[in-house]
Amino acid sequence: MPTVTNIQAEKGRALDRLAQEQREDRQSQTSIINATTDFELMAGARYFDHNNRVRRLAAFHSSFGTGETQWIEPAVQQYLNDNHPHL
């Protein structure tokens, strides 16, 4: 996950790129989108990761009532492979 420092550095790079393009009179809508996309993706990474974790945890909790095990099967299998290879 990017840190606040990483996000601020990416913001600075995007602003510098936009300023350079504006000075060189080659700024377009596409160049603005390109310059800001990396920053927006980095800045949104924590938000998207958090929302994904919340949704997965809610699905995991709801599976307790139904007995569904699909959410933990890969982790259990990996644990068994790592710790009990003779099984």
C-alpha positions as CSV (number, residue, x, y, z in Angstrom):
1,M,0.0,0.0,0.0
2,P,1.3,3.4,-0.8
3,T,2.1,5.7,2.1
4,V,1.0,9.3,2.5
5,T,4.5,10.3,1.5
6,N,4.2,8.1,-1.7
7,I,0.9,9.7,-2.6
8,Q,2.2,13.2,-2.0
9,A,5.2,12.5,-4.1
10,E,3.0,11.2,-7.0
11,K,0.8,14.3,-6.7
12,G,3.9,16.4,-7.0
13,R,5.1,14.5,-10.1
14,A,1.6,14.9,-11.7
15,L,1.5,18.6,-11.0
16,D,5.1,19.1,-12.3
17,R,4.2,17.1,-15.5
18,L,1.1,19.3,-16.0
19,A,3.1,22.5,-15.5
20,Q,5.8,21.4,-17.9
21,E,3.2,20.5,-20.6
22,Q,1.5,23.8,-20.1
23,R,4.8,25.7,-20.4
24,E,5.6,23.8,-23.6
25,D,2.0,24.5,-24.9
26,R,1.4,20.8,-25.5
27,Q,-1.3,20.3,-22.8
28,S,-4.4,18.5,-23.9
29,Q,-7.3,16.8,-22.3
30,T,-5.6,13.5,-22.9
31,S,-2.3,14.7,-21.3
32,I,-4.2,15.9,-18.3
33,I,-5.9,12.5,-17.8
34,N,-2.5,10.7,-18.3
35,A,-0.7,12.9,-15.8
36,T,-3.4,12.5,-13.1
37,T,-4.3,8.8,-13.6
38,D,-1.2,7.4,-11.7
39,F,-1.9,9.8,-8.8
40,E,-5.6,8.9,-8.6
41,L,-4.9,5.2,-8.7
42,M,-2.3,5.5,-6.0
43,A,-4.4,7.7,-3.8
44,G,-7.4,5.4,-4.2
45,A,-5.5,2.2,-3.5
46,R,-6.1,2.3,0.2
47,Y,-9.8,3.2,-0.3
48,F,-10.4,0.3,-2.7
49,D,-8.5,-2.2,-0.6
50,H,-10.5,-1.2,2.5
51,N,-13.8,-1.5,0.7
52,N,-12.8,-4.9,-0.8
53,R,-11.8,-6.2,2.7
54,V,-15.1,-4.9,4.2
55,R,-17.1,-6.7,1.5
56,R,-15.1,-9.9,1.9
57,L,-15.4,-9.9,5.7
58,A,-19.2,-9.4,5.4
59,A,-19.5,-12.3,3.0
60,F,-17.3,-14.4,5.3
61,H,-19.5,-13.6,8.4
62,S,-22.7,-14.3,6.5
63,S,-21.4,-17.7,5.5
64,F,-21.3,-18.8,9.2
65,G,-25.0,-19.1,9.3
66,T,-25.2,-21.2,6.1
67,G,-22.2,-23.5,6.8
68,E,-20.5,-22.3,3.5
69,T,-16.8,-22.9,3.6
70,Q,-15.7,-21.6,0.2
71,W,-14.2,-18.5,1.9
72,I,-11.7,-20.4,4.0
73,E,-11.0,-23.5,1.9
74,P,-8.0,-22.1,0.1
75,A,-6.4,-20.9,3.4
76,V,-7.1,-24.3,5.1
77,Q,-5.6,-26.2,2.1
78,Q,-2.5,-24.0,2.1
79,Y,-2.1,-24.5,5.8
80,L,-2.4,-28.3,5.4
81,N,0.1,-28.3,2.5
82,D,2.6,-26.3,4.5
83,N,2.3,-28.0,7.8
84,H,1.0,-31.5,7.2
85,P,2.4,-32.7,3.8
86,H,1.7,-36.4,4.7
87,L,-2.1,-35.8,4.7
